[in-house]
Amino acid sequence: MIATSPKPPYFAVIFTSIRTEENRNYSITSERMIALAKKSKGFLGIESAREEIGITVSYWDSMEAIRDWKLNNEHLLAQKKGKEKWYKAYKVRICKVERDYGFEV
């Protein structure tokens, strides 16, 4: 599903990852992080896809909201587990969305 976004500007966090073979508790943790993010102040939406690499884009109303999410205690624990167990590699990119447009049938 494509996330509904407000009128720009707003911010996007792009998380690109390559997974390890370890799957234990990954789905549970991933679902918990999405649920927790949705309750976070400034959260606007999320989109995710996974094939050979995974790409998750979350949308936020401010850099402060992104910082607060990054420092959330449960999220910090999930980040630690990700580095130790679930990811071979990852990259985080933070962008300011200046313009968006789209098409729907």
Backbone as JSON Lines, residues from 0, in Angstrom:
{"i":0,"aa":"M","n":[0.84,-1.17,0.0],"ca":[0.0,0.0,0.0],"c":[0.9,1.25,0.0]}
{"i":1,"aa":"I","n":[0.52,2.22,-0.75],"ca":[1.25,3.49,-0.8],"c":[0.76,4.36,0.35]}
{"i":2,"aa":"A","n":[1.69,4.89,1.12],"ca":[1.35,5.72,2.27],"c":[0.73,7.03,1.81]}
{"i":3,"aa":"T","n":[-0.25,7.49,2.55],"ca":[-0.83,8.8,2.32],"c":[0.08,9.82,2.98]}
{"i":4,"aa":"S","n":[0.41,10.86,2.27],"ca":[1.33,11.86,2.83],"c":[0.69,13.24,2.78]}
{"i":5,"aa":"P","n":[1.12,14.11,3.68],"ca":[0.58,15.47,3.7],"c":[1.24,16.32,2.61]}
{"i":6,"aa":"K","n":[0.81,17.53,2.52],"ca":[1.45,18.47,1.6],"c":[2.9,18.69,2.07]}
{"i":7,"aa":"P","n":[3.87,18.63,1.15],"ca":[5.27,18.87,1.54],"c":[5.47,20.28,2.06]}
{"i":8,"aa":"P","n":[6.53,20.5,2.82],"ca":[7.62,19.57,3.09],"c":[7.32,18.65,4.28]}
{"i":9,"aa":"Y","n":[7.91,17.48,4.21],"ca":[7.95,16.52,5.31],"c":[9.22,15.71,5.11]}
{"i":10,"aa":"F","n":[9.46,14.71,5.93],"ca":[10.74,14.0,5.89],"c":[10.53,12.51,5.67]}
{"i":11,"aa":"A","n":[11.51,11.88,5.03],"ca":[11.49,10.44,4.79],"c":[12.77,9.81,5.34]}
{"i":12,"aa":"V","n":[12.61,8.68,6.0],"ca":[13.74,7.87,6.43],"c":[13.71,6.61,5.57]}
{"i":13,"aa":"I","n":[14.77,6.41,4.8],"ca":[14.87,5.25,3.91],"c":[15.83,4.26,4.55]}
{"i":14,"aa":"F","n":[15.32,3.08,4.86],"ca":[16.13,2.01,5.47],"c":[16.26,0.9,4.44]}
{"i":15,"aa":"T","n":[17.47,0.7,3.93],"ca":[17.75,-0.34,2.94],"c":[18.59,-1.41,3.62]}
{"i":16,"aa":"S","n":[18.23,-2.68,3.44],"ca":[18.94,-3.73,4.18],"c":[19.11,-5.0,3.36]}
{"i":17,"aa":"I","n":[20.13,-5.75,3.75],"ca":[20.35,-7.11,3.26],"c":[20.33,-8.0,4.5]}
{"i":18,"aa":"R","n":[19.44,-8.99,4.48],"ca":[19.22,-9.85,5.64],"c":[20.22,-10.99,5.72]}
{"i":19,"aa":"T","n":[20.4,-11.5,6.94],"ca":[21.11,-12.75,7.16],"c":[20.09,-13.88,7.02]}
{"i":20,"aa":"E","n":[20.51,-15.1,7.26],"ca":[19.59,-16.25,7.23],"c":[18.78,-16.35,8.52]}
{"i":21,"aa":"E","n":[19.2,-15.66,9.56],"ca":[18.52,-15.7,10.88],"c":[17.15,-15.03,10.79]}
{"i":22,"aa":"N","n":[16.11,-15.78,11.16],"ca":[14.74,-15.26,11.12],"c":[14.05,-15.23,12.47]}
{"i":23,"aa":"R","n":[14.66,-15.85,13.47],"ca":[13.99,-16.0,14.77],"c":[13.6,-14.63,15.35]}
{"i":24,"aa":"N","n":[12.31,-14.44,15.56],"ca":[11.71,-13.23,16.15],"c":[11.79,-11.99,15.26]}
{"i":25,"aa":"Y","n":[12.32,-12.13,14.04],"ca":[12.42,-10.95,13.17],"c":[11.04,-10.37,12.84]}
{"i":26,"aa":"S","n":[10.12,-11.21,12.38],"ca":[8.78,-10.73,12.0],"c":[8.05,-10.1,13.18]}
{"i":27,"aa":"I","n":[8.15,-10.72,14.33],"ca":[7.49,-10.19,15.53],"c":[8.06,-8.81,15.87]}
{"i":28,"aa":"T","n":[9.38,-8.7,15.83],"ca":[10.02,-7.43,16.14],"c":[9.68,-6.38,15.09]}
{"i":29,"aa":"S","n":[9.7,-6.76,13.83],"ca":[9.36,-5.84,12.75],"c":[7.94,-5.29,12.9]}
{"i":30,"aa":"E","n":[7.0,-6.18,13.15],"ca":[5.6,-5.77,13.35],"c":[5.47,-4.86,14.57]}
{"i":31,"aa":"R","n":[6.18,-5.17,15.63],"ca":[6.15,-4.34,16.84],"c":[6.71,-2.95,16.56]}
{"i":32,"aa":"M","n":[7.79,-2.86,15.8],"ca":[8.39,-1.56,15.48],"c":[7.44,-0.71,14.64]}
{"i":33,"aa":"I","n":[6.74,-1.34,13.71],"ca":[5.76,-0.59,12.9],"c":[4.63,-0.09,13.78]}
{"i":34,"aa":"A","n":[4.11,-0.95,14.66],"ca":[3.02,-0.53,15.56],"c":[3.48,0.59,16.47]}
{"i":35,"aa":"L","n":[4.69,0.49,16.99],"ca":[5.23,1.52,17.87],"c":[5.46,2.84,17.12]}
{"i":36,"aa":"A","n":[6.01,2.75,15.92],"ca":[6.24,3.96,15.11],"c":[4.91,4.66,14.82]}
{"i":37,"aa":"K","n":[3.88,3.89,14.51],"ca":[2.57,4.48,14.21],"c":[2.01,5.28,15.38]}
{"i":38,"aa":"K","n":[2.41,4.94,16.59],"ca":[1.95,5.65,17.78],"c":[2.85,6.84,18.13]}
{"i":39,"aa":"S","n":[3.97,6.97,17.42],"ca":[4.95,8.01,17.73],"c":[4.51,9.37,17.19]}
{"i":40,"aa":"K","n":[4.78,10.39,17.98],"ca":[4.47,11.76,17.56],"c":[5.22,12.09,16.29]}
{"i":41,"aa":"G","n":[4.52,12.62,15.3],"ca":[5.15,13.03,14.05],"c":[5.18,11.98,12.97]}
{"i":42,"aa":"F","n":[4.76,10.75,13.27],"ca":[4.74,9.68,12.26],"c":[3.65,9.96,11.25]}
{"i":43,"aa":"L","n":[3.97,9.79,9.96],"ca":[3.01,10.06,8.89],"c":[2.61,8.83,8.09]}
{"i":44,"aa":"G","n":[3.5,7.85,7.98],"ca":[3.18,6.66,7.19],"c":[4.42,5.82,6.94]}
{"i":45,"aa":"I","n":[4.19,4.65,6.29],"ca":[5.3,3.73,6.02],"c":[4.99,2.92,4.77]}
{"i":46,"aa":"E","n":[6.06,2.59,4.04],"ca":[5.98,1.7,2.88],"c":[7.17,0.75,2.96]}
{"i":47,"aa":"S","n":[6.97,-0.51,2.55],"ca":[8.05,-1.48,2.68],"c":[7.95,-2.52,1.58]}
{"i":48,"aa":"A","n":[9.12,-2.97,1.1],"ca":[9.19,-4.05,0.11],"c":[10.45,-4.85,0.38]}
{"i":49,"aa":"R","n":[10.37,-6.16,0.13],"ca":[11.55,-7.0,0.34],"c":[11.63,-8.03,-0.77]}
{"i":50,"aa":"E","n":[12.76,-8.07,-1.4],"ca":[13.14,-9.14,-2.33],"c":[14.55,-9.53,-1.93]}
{"i":51,"aa":"E","n":[15.51,-9.32,-2.82],"ca":[16.9,-9.58,-2.47],"c":[17.39,-8.58,-1.43]}
{"i":52,"aa":"I","n":[16.96,-7.33,-1.57],"ca":[17.2,-6.32,-0.55],"c":[15.85,-5.83,-0.05]}
{"i":53,"aa":"G","n":[15.85,-5.3,1.18],"ca":[14.63,-4.74,1.74],"c":[14.73,-3.22,1.74]}
{"i":54,"aa":"I","n":[13.63,-2.58,1.45],"ca":[13.58,-1.12,1.51],"c":[12.32,-0.73,2.27]}
{"i":55,"aa":"T","n":[12.52,0.0,3.35],"ca":[11.4,0.53,4.13],"c":[11.56,2.04,4.19]}
{"i":56,"aa":"V","n":[10.5,2.74,3.84],"ca":[10.5,4.2,3.9],"c":[9.45,4.62,4.9]}
{"i":57,"aa":"S","n":[9.87,5.34,5.93],"ca":[8.91,5.9,6.88],"c":[8.89,7.41,6.7]}
{"i":58,"aa":"Y","n":[7.73,7.99,6.94],"ca":[7.54,9.43,6.73],"c":[7.23,10.11,8.05]}
{"i":59,"aa":"W","n":[7.82,11.28,8.24],"ca":[7.75,12.0,9.5],"c":[7.54,13.47,9.26]}
{"i":60,"aa":"D","n":[6.92,14.15,10.23],"ca":[6.65,15.58,10.05],"c":[7.82,16.49,10.41]}
{"i":61,"aa":"S","n":[8.85,15.95,11.07],"ca":[9.98,16.8,11.46],"c":[11.23,15.97,11.74]}
{"i":62,"aa":"M","n":[12.36,16.63,11.74],"ca":[13.61,15.97,12.12],"c":[13.58,15.6,13.6]}
{"i":63,"aa":"E","n":[12.91,16.38,14.42],"ca":[12.79,16.06,15.85],"c":[12.04,14.75,16.05]}
{"i":64,"aa":"A","n":[10.98,14.53,15.27],"ca":[10.22,13.28,15.36],"c":[11.1,12.09,14.98]}
{"i":65,"aa":"I","n":[11.93,12.27,13.95],"ca":[12.85,11.21,13.53],"c":[13.86,10.92,14.63]}
{"i":66,"aa":"R","n":[14.4,11.96,15.22],"ca":[15.37,11.79,16.32],"c":[14.73,11.06,17.49]}
{"i":67,"aa":"D","n":[13.52,11.46,17.86],"ca":[12.83,10.8,18.97],"c":[12.6,9.32,18.68]}
{"i":68,"aa":"W","n":[12.23,9.0,17.44],"ca":[12.03,7.6,17.07],"c":[13.35,6.84,17.14]}
{"i":69,"aa":"K","n":[14.41,7.42,16.64],"ca":[15.73,6.78,16.67],"c":[16.14,6.44,18.1]}
{"i":70,"aa":"L","n":[15.76,7.29,19.06],"ca":[16.17,7.12,20.46],"c":[15.14,6.38,21.32]}
{"i":71,"aa":"N","n":[14.04,5.92,20.72],"ca":[13.05,5.15,21.46],"c":[13.71,3.88,22.01]}
{"i":72,"aa":"N","n":[13.5,3.58,23.29],"ca":[14.18,2.45,23.94],"c":[13.94,1.11,23.25]}
{"i":73,"aa":"E","n":[12.69,0.81,22.9],"ca":[12.41,-0.45,22.22],"c":[13.07,-0.48,20.84]}
{"i":74,"aa":"H","n":[13.05,0.65,20.17],"ca":[13.68,0.74,18.85],"c":[15.2,0.56,18.98]}
{"i":75,"aa":"L","n":[15.8,1.12,20.02],"ca":[17.24,0.93,20.24],"c":[17.58,-0.55,20.42]}
{"i":76,"aa":"L","n":[16.75,-1.29,21.16],"ca":[16.98,-2.73,21.34],"c":[16.84,-3.47,20.01]}
{"i":77,"aa":"A","n":[15.85,-3.11,19.22],"ca":[15.66,-3.74,17.91],"c":[16.84,-3.44,16.99]}
{"i":78,"aa":"Q","n":[17.35,-2.21,17.05],"ca":[18.53,-1.85,16.25],"c":[19.72,-2.74,16.62]}
{"i":79,"aa":"K","n":[19.91,-2.94,17.92],"ca":[21.02,-3.77,18.41],"c":[20.89,-5.2,17.91]}
{"i":80,"aa":"K","n":[19.68,-5.77,18.01],"ca":[19.44,-7.13,17.52],"c":[19.66,-7.2,16.01]}
{"i":81,"aa":"G","n":[19.24,-6.17,15.31],"ca":[19.43,-6.14,13.86],"c":[20.9,-6.22,13.49]}
{"i":82,"aa":"K","n":[21.72,-5.45,14.18],"ca":[23.17,-5.47,13.91],"c":[23.79,-6.81,14.26]}
{"i":83,"aa":"E","n":[23.31,-7.41,15.35],"ca":[23.9,-8.66,15.84],"c":[23.4,-9.9,15.09]}
{"i":84,"aa":"K","n":[22.12,-9.89,14.63],"ca":[21.51,-11.12,14.13],"c":[20.95,-11.04,12.7]}
{"i":85,"aa":"W","n":[20.19,-9.99,12.41],"ca":[19.31,-10.02,11.25],"c":[19.85,-9.4,9.98]}
{"i":86,"aa":"Y","n":[20.84,-8.53,10.07],"ca":[21.31,-7.82,8.87],"c":[22.77,-8.09,8.57]}
{"i":87,"aa":"K","n":[23.04,-8.37,7.29],"ca":[24.42,-8.43,6.8],"c":[24.92,-7.01,6.58]}
{"i":88,"aa":"A","n":[24.01,-6.17,6.11],"ca":[24.35,-4.77,5.83],"c":[23.06,-3.95,5.82]}
{"i":89,"aa":"Y","n":[23.19,-2.67,6.15],"ca":[22.07,-1.75,6.01],"c":[22.58,-0.33,5.83]}
{"i":90,"aa":"K","n":[21.7,0.5,5.34],"ca":[22.0,1.92,5.14],"c":[20.73,2.7,5.48]}
{"i":91,"aa":"V","n":[20.92,3.82,6.19],"ca":[19.81,4.71,6.52],"c":[20.07,6.04,5.83]}
{"i":92,"aa":"R","n":[19.04,6.53,5.16],"ca":[19.12,7.83,4.5],"c":[17.93,8.66,4.97]}
{"i":93,"aa":"I","n":[18.18,9.92,5.29],"ca":[17.12,10.81,5.74],"c":[17.02,11.95,4.73]}
{"i":94,"aa":"C","n":[15.81,12.19,4.25],"ca":[15.6,13.16,3.18],"c":[14.45,14.11,3.53]}
{"i":95,"aa":"K","n":[14.54,15.31,3.02],"ca":[13.43,16.25,3.11],"c":[12.66,16.15,1.79]}
{"i":96,"aa":"V","n":[11.38,15.85,1.9],"ca":[10.53,15.76,0.71],"c":[10.02,17.16,0.39]}
{"i":97,"aa":"E","n":[10.41,17.65,-0.74],"ca":[10.04,19.0,-1.18],"c":[8.81,18.98,-2.09]}
{"i":98,"aa":"R","n":[8.61,17.83,-2.74],"ca":[7.53,17.75,-3.73],"c":[7.11,16.3,-3.83]}
{"i":99,"aa":"D","n":[5.8,16.06,-3.96],"ca":[5.33,14.72,-4.3],"c":[4.11,14.83,-5.19]}
{"i":100,"aa":"Y","n":[3.91,13.8,-5.98],"ca":[2.74,13.74,-6.86],"c":[2.52,12.28,-7.19]}
{"i":101,"aa":"G","n":[1.37,11.94,-7.74],"ca":[1.09,10.55,-8.02],"c":[-0.08,10.36,-8.95]}
{"i":102,"aa":"F","n":[-0.46,9.1,-9.07],"ca":[-1.54,8.68,-9.94],"c":[-2.24,7.49,-9.28]}
{"i":103,"aa":"E","n":[-3.53,7.47,-9.32],"ca":[-4.32,6.33,-8.83],"c":[-5.4,6.01,-9.83]}
{"i":104,"aa":"V","n":[-5.7,4.73,-9.95],"ca":[-6.79,4.28,-10.86],"c":[-8.08,4.24,-10.07]}
